[in-house]
Amino acid sequence: MRAAELLKWFESGEYQKIIDKHTGDIESLELTCLKCGLKLSGTETFCGNCGAKISGR
């Protein structure tokens, strides 16, 4: 059932919209804190707004 839903999503074109939106220079992607949504510069270890640890750093 999951595979069928995944195929429907892929064939609908929604998957390609996401891929097209995020192709290109990885540096241009907007980084935000997952907890509070603050825009980040990409060098933070912790969010300056809420103090949450930034994943992957």
PyMOL Python script that loads the backbone (N, CA, C, O; Angstrom):
from pymol import cmd

cmd.read_pdbstr("""\
ATOM      1  N   MET A   1       0.828  -1.183   0.000  1.00  0.00           N
ATOM      2  CA  MET A   1       0.000   0.000   0.000  1.00  0.00           C
ATOM      3  C   MET A   1       0.885   1.265   0.000  1.00  0.00           C
ATOM      4  O   MET A   1       0.600   2.218  -0.724  1.00  0.00           O
ATOM      5  N   ARG A   2       1.962   1.270   0.815  1.00  0.00           N
ATOM      6  CA  ARG A   2       2.854   2.434   0.847  1.00  0.00           C
ATOM      7  C   ARG A   2       3.500   2.677  -0.504  1.00  0.00           C
ATOM      8  O   ARG A   2       3.605   3.814  -0.964  1.00  0.00           O
ATOM      9  N   ALA A   3       3.933   1.590  -1.135  1.00  0.00           N
ATOM     10  CA  ALA A   3       4.587   1.722  -2.440  1.00  0.00           C
ATOM     11  C   ALA A   3       3.620   2.298  -3.469  1.00  0.00           C
ATOM     12  O   ALA A   3       4.011   3.116  -4.302  1.00  0.00           O
ATOM     13  N   ALA A   4       2.381   1.880  -3.414  1.00  0.00           N
ATOM     14  CA  ALA A   4       1.377   2.383  -4.357  1.00  0.00           C
ATOM     15  C   ALA A   4       1.147   3.880  -4.149  1.00  0.00           C
ATOM     16  O   ALA A   4       1.036   4.630  -5.118  1.00  0.00           O
ATOM     17  N   GLU A   5       1.075   4.317  -2.891  1.00  0.00           N
ATOM     18  CA  GLU A   5       0.887   5.738  -2.591  1.00  0.00           C
ATOM     19  C   GLU A   5       2.100   6.556  -3.020  1.00  0.00           C
ATOM     20  O   GLU A   5       1.962   7.670  -3.524  1.00  0.00           O
ATOM     21  N   LEU A   6       3.282   5.995  -2.816  1.00  0.00           N
ATOM     22  CA  LEU A   6       4.504   6.667  -3.226  1.00  0.00           C
ATOM     23  C   LEU A   6       4.544   6.836  -4.743  1.00  0.00           C
ATOM     24  O   LEU A   6       4.918   7.898  -5.243  1.00  0.00           O
ATOM     25  N   LEU A   7       4.164   5.801  -5.466  1.00  0.00           N
ATOM     26  CA  LEU A   7       4.122   5.888  -6.924  1.00  0.00           C
ATOM     27  C   LEU A   7       3.100   6.923  -7.394  1.00  0.00           C
ATOM     28  O   LEU A   7       3.359   7.665  -8.341  1.00  0.00           O
ATOM     29  N   LYS A   8       1.940   6.975  -6.736  1.00  0.00           N
ATOM     30  CA  LYS A   8       0.927   7.978  -7.090  1.00  0.00           C
ATOM     31  C   LYS A   8       1.486   9.387  -6.901  1.00  0.00           C
ATOM     32  O   LYS A   8       1.299  10.257  -7.751  1.00  0.00           O
ATOM     33  N   TRP A   9       2.172   9.602  -5.778  1.00  0.00           N
ATOM     34  CA  TRP A   9       2.751  10.906  -5.473  1.00  0.00           C
ATOM     35  C   TRP A   9       3.803  11.281  -6.521  1.00  0.00           C
ATOM     36  O   TRP A   9       3.838  12.414  -7.003  1.00  0.00           O
ATOM     37  N   PHE A  10       4.655  10.319  -6.864  1.00  0.00           N
ATOM     38  CA  PHE A  10       5.687  10.552  -7.863  1.00  0.00           C
ATOM     39  C   PHE A  10       5.067  10.886  -9.221  1.00  0.00           C
ATOM     40  O   PHE A  10       5.482  11.840  -9.880  1.00  0.00           O
ATOM     41  N   GLU A  11       4.093  10.112  -9.626  1.00  0.00           N
ATOM     42  CA  GLU A  11       3.469  10.291 -10.934  1.00  0.00           C
ATOM     43  C   GLU A  11       2.627  11.564 -11.014  1.00  0.00           C
ATOM     44  O   GLU A  11       2.359  12.054 -12.111  1.00  0.00           O
ATOM     45  N   SER A  12       2.208  12.104  -9.875  1.00  0.00           N
ATOM     46  CA  SER A  12       1.409  13.332  -9.861  1.00  0.00           C
ATOM     47  C   SER A  12       2.236  14.560 -10.221  1.00  0.00           C
ATOM     48  O   SER A  12       1.685  15.604 -10.570  1.00  0.00           O
ATOM     49  N   GLY A  13       3.568  14.433 -10.135  1.00  0.00           N
ATOM     50  CA  GLY A  13       4.429  15.556 -10.447  1.00  0.00           C
ATOM     51  C   GLY A  13       4.866  16.346  -9.218  1.00  0.00           C
ATOM     52  O   GLY A  13       5.734  17.212  -9.324  1.00  0.00           O
ATOM     53  N   GLU A  14       4.283  16.065  -8.055  1.00  0.00           N
ATOM     54  CA  GLU A  14       4.647  16.780  -6.827  1.00  0.00           C
ATOM     55  C   GLU A  14       6.098  16.515  -6.431  1.00  0.00           C
ATOM     56  O   GLU A  14       6.787  17.424  -5.967  1.00  0.00           O
ATOM     57  N   TYR A  15       6.559  15.303  -6.607  1.00  0.00           N
ATOM     58  CA  TYR A  15       7.952  14.966  -6.303  1.00  0.00           C
ATOM     59  C   TYR A  15       8.890  15.820  -7.149  1.00  0.00           C
ATOM     60  O   TYR A  15       9.859  16.379  -6.636  1.00  0.00           O
ATOM     61  N   GLN A  16       8.605  15.918  -8.432  1.00  0.00           N
ATOM     62  CA  GLN A  16       9.473  16.682  -9.331  1.00  0.00           C
ATOM     63  C   GLN A  16       9.484  18.158  -8.967  1.00  0.00           C
ATOM     64  O   GLN A  16      10.515  18.815  -9.111  1.00  0.00           O
ATOM     65  N   LYS A  17       8.364  18.692  -8.501  1.00  0.00           N
ATOM     66  CA  LYS A  17       8.321  20.094  -8.070  1.00  0.00           C
ATOM     67  C   LYS A  17       9.294  20.329  -6.920  1.00  0.00           C
ATOM     68  O   LYS A  17       9.984  21.347  -6.888  1.00  0.00           O
ATOM     69  N   ILE A  18       9.351  19.400  -5.985  1.00  0.00           N
ATOM     70  CA  ILE A  18      10.270  19.528  -4.847  1.00  0.00           C
ATOM     71  C   ILE A  18      11.711  19.449  -5.328  1.00  0.00           C
ATOM     72  O   ILE A  18      12.551  20.245  -4.908  1.00  0.00           O
ATOM     73  N   ILE A  19      12.000  18.500  -6.199  1.00  0.00           N
ATOM     74  CA  ILE A  19      13.358  18.343  -6.728  1.00  0.00           C
ATOM     75  C   ILE A  19      13.776  19.589  -7.494  1.00  0.00           C
ATOM     76  O   ILE A  19      14.893  20.075  -7.319  1.00  0.00           O
ATOM     77  N   ASP A  20      12.903  20.109  -8.335  1.00  0.00           N
ATOM     78  CA  ASP A  20      13.222  21.302  -9.123  1.00  0.00           C
ATOM     79  C   ASP A  20      13.476  22.504  -8.222  1.00  0.00           C
ATOM     80  O   ASP A  20      14.345  23.325  -8.517  1.00  0.00           O
ATOM     81  N   LYS A  21      12.740  22.613  -7.145  1.00  0.00           N
ATOM     82  CA  LYS A  21      12.891  23.736  -6.222  1.00  0.00           C
ATOM     83  C   LYS A  21      14.249  23.702  -5.530  1.00  0.00           C
ATOM     84  O   LYS A  21      14.807  24.755  -5.220  1.00  0.00           O
ATOM     85  N   HIS A  22      14.784  22.517  -5.284  1.00  0.00           N
ATOM     86  CA  HIS A  22      16.002  22.389  -4.502  1.00  0.00           C
ATOM     87  C   HIS A  22      17.228  21.973  -5.299  1.00  0.00           C
ATOM     88  O   HIS A  22      18.225  21.550  -4.714  1.00  0.00           O
ATOM     89  N   THR A  23      17.174  22.084  -6.613  1.00  0.00           N
ATOM     90  CA  THR A  23      18.380  21.784  -7.389  1.00  0.00           C
ATOM     91  C   THR A  23      19.207  23.047  -7.520  1.00  0.00           C
ATOM     92  O   THR A  23      18.681  24.159  -7.460  1.00  0.00           O
ATOM     93  N   GLY A  24      20.467  22.871  -7.695  1.00  0.00           N
ATOM     94  CA  GLY A  24      21.358  24.019  -7.820  1.00  0.00           C
ATOM     95  C   GLY A  24      22.346  24.045  -6.671  1.00  0.00           C
ATOM     96  O   GLY A  24      22.625  23.023  -6.043  1.00  0.00           O
ATOM     97  N   ASP A  25      22.858  25.202  -6.414  1.00  0.00           N
ATOM     98  CA  ASP A  25      23.882  25.396  -5.397  1.00  0.00           C
ATOM     99  C   ASP A  25      23.311  25.153  -4.007  1.00  0.00           C
ATOM    100  O   ASP A  25      22.351  25.813  -3.608  1.00  0.00           O
ATOM    101  N   ILE A  26      23.882  24.226  -3.275  1.00  0.00           N
ATOM    102  CA  ILE A  26      23.400  23.898  -1.938  1.00  0.00           C
ATOM    103  C   ILE A  26      23.540  25.084  -0.984  1.00  0.00           C
ATOM    104  O   ILE A  26      22.793  25.188  -0.011  1.00  0.00           O
ATOM    105  N   GLU A  27      24.483  25.965  -1.254  1.00  0.00           N
ATOM    106  CA  GLU A  27      24.680  27.143  -0.410  1.00  0.00           C
ATOM    107  C   GLU A  27      23.488  28.089  -0.481  1.00  0.00           C
ATOM    108  O   GLU A  27      23.279  28.884   0.436  1.00  0.00           O
ATOM    109  N   SER A  28      22.706  28.017  -1.549  1.00  0.00           N
ATOM    110  CA  SER A  28      21.589  28.943  -1.710  1.00  0.00           C
ATOM    111  C   SER A  28      20.334  28.484  -0.966  1.00  0.00           C
ATOM    112  O   SER A  28      19.355  29.228  -0.890  1.00  0.00           O
ATOM    113  N   LEU A  29      20.352  27.284  -0.424  1.00  0.00           N
ATOM    114  CA  LEU A  29      19.187  26.810   0.314  1.00  0.00           C
ATOM    115  C   LEU A  29      19.021  27.609   1.596  1.00  0.00           C
ATOM    116  O   LEU A  29      19.994  27.886   2.298  1.00  0.00           O
ATOM    117  N   GLU A  30      17.788  27.975   1.891  1.00  0.00           N
ATOM    118  CA  GLU A  30      17.518  28.738   3.105  1.00  0.00           C
ATOM    119  C   GLU A  30      17.486  27.792   4.298  1.00  0.00           C
ATOM    120  O   GLU A  30      16.768  26.792   4.291  1.00  0.00           O
ATOM    121  N   LEU A  31      18.265  28.114   5.315  1.00  0.00           N
ATOM    122  CA  LEU A  31      18.311  27.302   6.519  1.00  0.00           C
ATOM    123  C   LEU A  31      17.462  27.959   7.595  1.00  0.00           C
ATOM    124  O   LEU A  31      17.535  29.170   7.805  1.00  0.00           O
ATOM    125  N   THR A  32      16.657  27.150   8.275  1.00  0.00           N
ATOM    126  CA  THR A  32      15.839  27.677   9.364  1.00  0.00           C
ATOM    127  C   THR A  32      15.898  26.729  10.548  1.00  0.00           C
ATOM    128  O   THR A  32      16.124  25.528  10.395  1.00  0.00           O
ATOM    129  N   CYS A  33      15.689  27.294  11.739  1.00  0.00           N
ATOM    130  CA  CYS A  33      15.620  26.491  12.955  1.00  0.00           C
ATOM    131  C   CYS A  33      14.340  25.663  12.899  1.00  0.00           C
ATOM    132  O   CYS A  33      13.263  26.196  12.631  1.00  0.00           O
ATOM    133  N   LEU A  34      14.458  24.371  13.149  1.00  0.00           N
ATOM    134  CA  LEU A  34      13.280  23.505  13.102  1.00  0.00           C
ATOM    135  C   LEU A  34      12.333  23.754  14.262  1.00  0.00           C
ATOM    136  O   LEU A  34      11.146  23.442  14.170  1.00  0.00           O
ATOM    137  N   LYS A  35      12.841  24.313  15.351  1.00  0.00           N
ATOM    138  CA  LYS A  35      12.005  24.545  16.529  1.00  0.00           C
ATOM    139  C   LYS A  35      11.212  25.845  16.430  1.00  0.00           C
ATOM    140  O   LYS A  35      10.007  25.857  16.682  1.00  0.00           O
ATOM    141  N   CYS A  36      11.892  26.958  16.059  1.00  0.00           N
ATOM    142  CA  CYS A  36      11.188  28.253  16.070  1.00  0.00           C
ATOM    143  C   CYS A  36      11.047  28.897  14.696  1.00  0.00           C
ATOM    144  O   CYS A  36      10.289  29.855  14.545  1.00  0.00           O
ATOM    145  N   GLY A  37      11.766  28.389  13.684  1.00  0.00           N
ATOM    146  CA  GLY A  37      11.634  28.916  12.334  1.00  0.00           C
ATOM    147  C   GLY A  37      12.532  30.096  12.004  1.00  0.00           C
ATOM    148  O   GLY A  37      12.404  30.672  10.924  1.00  0.00           O
ATOM    149  N   LEU A  38      13.439  30.473  12.902  1.00  0.00           N
ATOM    150  CA  LEU A  38      14.348  31.591  12.651  1.00  0.00           C
ATOM    151  C   LEU A  38      15.249  31.280  11.464  1.00  0.00           C
ATOM    152  O   LEU A  38      15.762  30.166  11.351  1.00  0.00           O
ATOM    153  N   LYS A  39      15.447  32.259  10.574  1.00  0.00           N
ATOM    154  CA  LYS A  39      16.363  32.077   9.452  1.00  0.00           C
ATOM    155  C   LYS A  39      17.782  32.070   9.998  1.00  0.00           C
ATOM    156  O   LYS A  39      18.150  32.905  10.824  1.00  0.00           O
ATOM    157  N   LEU A  40      18.581  31.105   9.518  1.00  0.00           N
ATOM    158  CA  LEU A  40      19.943  30.925  10.006  1.00  0.00           C
ATOM    159  C   LEU A  40      20.950  31.251   8.906  1.00  0.00           C
ATOM    160  O   LEU A  40      20.636  31.181   7.717  1.00  0.00           O
ATOM    161  N   SER A  41      22.164  31.608   9.322  1.00  0.00           N
ATOM    162  CA  SER A  41      23.214  31.908   8.341  1.00  0.00           C
ATOM    163  C   SER A  41      23.899  30.636   7.861  1.00  0.00           C
ATOM    164  O   SER A  41      24.490  30.621   6.781  1.00  0.00           O
ATOM    165  N   GLY A  42      23.823  29.566   8.654  1.00  0.00           N
ATOM    166  CA  GLY A  42      24.448  28.310   8.282  1.00  0.00           C
ATOM    167  C   GLY A  42      25.686  28.002   9.090  1.00  0.00           C
ATOM    168  O   GLY A  42      26.269  26.928   8.943  1.00  0.00           O
ATOM    169  N   THR A  43      26.101  28.925   9.941  1.00  0.00           N
ATOM    170  CA  THR A  43      27.299  28.696  10.744  1.00  0.00           C
ATOM    171  C   THR A  43      26.981  28.432  12.212  1.00  0.00           C
ATOM    172  O   THR A  43      27.878  28.109  12.991  1.00  0.00           O
ATOM    173  N   GLU A  44      25.724  28.564  12.595  1.00  0.00           N
ATOM    174  CA  GLU A  44      25.328  28.414  13.990  1.00  0.00           C
ATOM    175  C   GLU A  44      25.369  26.964  14.450  1.00  0.00           C
ATOM    176  O   GLU A  44      25.140  26.045  13.663  1.00  0.00           O
ATOM    177  N   THR A  45      25.661  26.769  15.727  1.00  0.00           N
ATOM    178  CA  THR A  45      25.548  25.466  16.364  1.00  0.00           C
ATOM    179  C   THR A  45      24.250  25.409  17.156  1.00  0.00           C
ATOM    180  O   THR A  45      23.631  24.353  17.288  1.00  0.00           O
ATOM    181  N   PHE A  46      23.850  26.559  17.680  1.00  0.00           N
ATOM    182  CA  PHE A  46      22.600  26.687  18.421  1.00  0.00           C
ATOM    183  C   PHE A  46      21.827  27.879  17.871  1.00  0.00           C
ATOM    184  O   PHE A  46      22.426  28.857  17.425  1.00  0.00           O
ATOM    185  N   CYS A  47      20.511  27.800  17.901  1.00  0.00           N
ATOM    186  CA  CYS A  47      19.652  28.891  17.446  1.00  0.00           C
ATOM    187  C   CYS A  47      19.791  30.070  18.405  1.00  0.00           C
ATOM    188  O   CYS A  47      19.709  29.896  19.620  1.00  0.00           O
ATOM    189  N   GLY A  48      20.000  31.258  17.866  1.00  0.00           N
ATOM    190  CA  GLY A  48      20.126  32.455  18.682  1.00  0.00           C
ATOM    191  C   GLY A  48      18.807  32.928  19.247  1.00  0.00           C
ATOM    192  O   GLY A  48      18.791  33.772  20.142  1.00  0.00           O
ATOM    193  N   ASN A  49      17.699  32.407  18.748  1.00  0.00           N
ATOM    194  CA  ASN A  49      16.383  32.817  19.212  1.00  0.00           C
ATOM    195  C   ASN A  49      15.858  31.918  20.331  1.00  0.00           C
ATOM    196  O   ASN A  49      15.433  32.404  21.379  1.00  0.00           O
ATOM    197  N   CYS A  50      15.892  30.603  20.098  1.00  0.00           N
ATOM    198  CA  CYS A  50      15.287  29.686  21.062  1.00  0.00           C
ATOM    199  C   CYS A  50      16.306  28.785  21.769  1.00  0.00           C
ATOM    200  O   CYS A  50      15.969  28.106  22.738  1.00  0.00           O
ATOM    201  N   GLY A  51      17.557  28.782  21.280  1.00  0.00           N
ATOM    202  CA  GLY A  51      18.595  27.981  21.918  1.00  0.00           C
ATOM    203  C   GLY A  51      18.651  26.533  21.485  1.00  0.00           C
ATOM    204  O   GLY A  51      19.456  25.766  22.011  1.00  0.00           O
ATOM    205  N   ALA A  52      17.807  26.138  20.531  1.00  0.00           N
ATOM    206  CA  ALA A  52      17.795  24.747  20.080  1.00  0.00           C
ATOM    207  C   ALA A  52      19.101  24.402  19.362  1.00  0.00           C
ATOM    208  O   ALA A  52      19.659  25.237  18.650  1.00  0.00           O
ATOM    209  N   LYS A  53      19.585  23.182  19.548  1.00  0.00           N
ATOM    210  CA  LYS A  53      20.772  22.726  18.820  1.00  0.00           C
ATOM    211  C   LYS A  53      20.395  22.538  17.368  1.00  0.00           C
ATOM    212  O   LYS A  53      19.370  21.935  17.050  1.00  0.00           O
ATOM    213  N   ILE A  54      21.237  23.061  16.488  1.00  0.00           N
ATOM    214  CA  ILE A  54      21.003  22.939  15.052  1.00  0.00           C
ATOM    215  C   ILE A  54      21.530  21.582  14.602  1.00  0.00           C
ATOM    216  O   ILE A  54      22.717  21.296  14.754  1.00  0.00           O
ATOM    217  N   SER A  55      20.647  20.735  14.043  1.00  0.00           N
ATOM    218  CA  SER A  55      21.055  19.382  13.664  1.00  0.00           C
ATOM    219  C   SER A  55      22.128  19.405  12.596  1.00  0.00           C
ATOM    220  O   SER A  55      22.178  20.283  11.735  1.00  0.00           O
ATOM    221  N   GLY A  56      22.985  18.401  12.692  1.00  0.00           N
ATOM    222  CA  GLY A  56      24.048  18.244  11.718  1.00  0.00           C
ATOM    223  C   GLY A  56      25.272  19.092  12.011  1.00  0.00           C
ATOM    224  O   GLY A  56      26.234  19.085  11.244  1.00  0.00           O
ATOM    225  N   ARG A  57      25.240  19.826  13.122  1.00  0.00           N
ATOM    226  CA  ARG A  57      26.394  20.673  13.461  1.00  0.00           C
ATOM    227  C   ARG A  57      26.860  20.353  14.842  1.00  0.00           C
ATOM    228  O   ARG A  57      27.822  20.953  15.323  1.00  0.00           O
TER     229      ARG A  57
END
""", "prot")
cmd.dss("prot")
cmd.show_as("cartoon", "prot")
cmd.util.cbc("prot")
cmd.orient("prot")
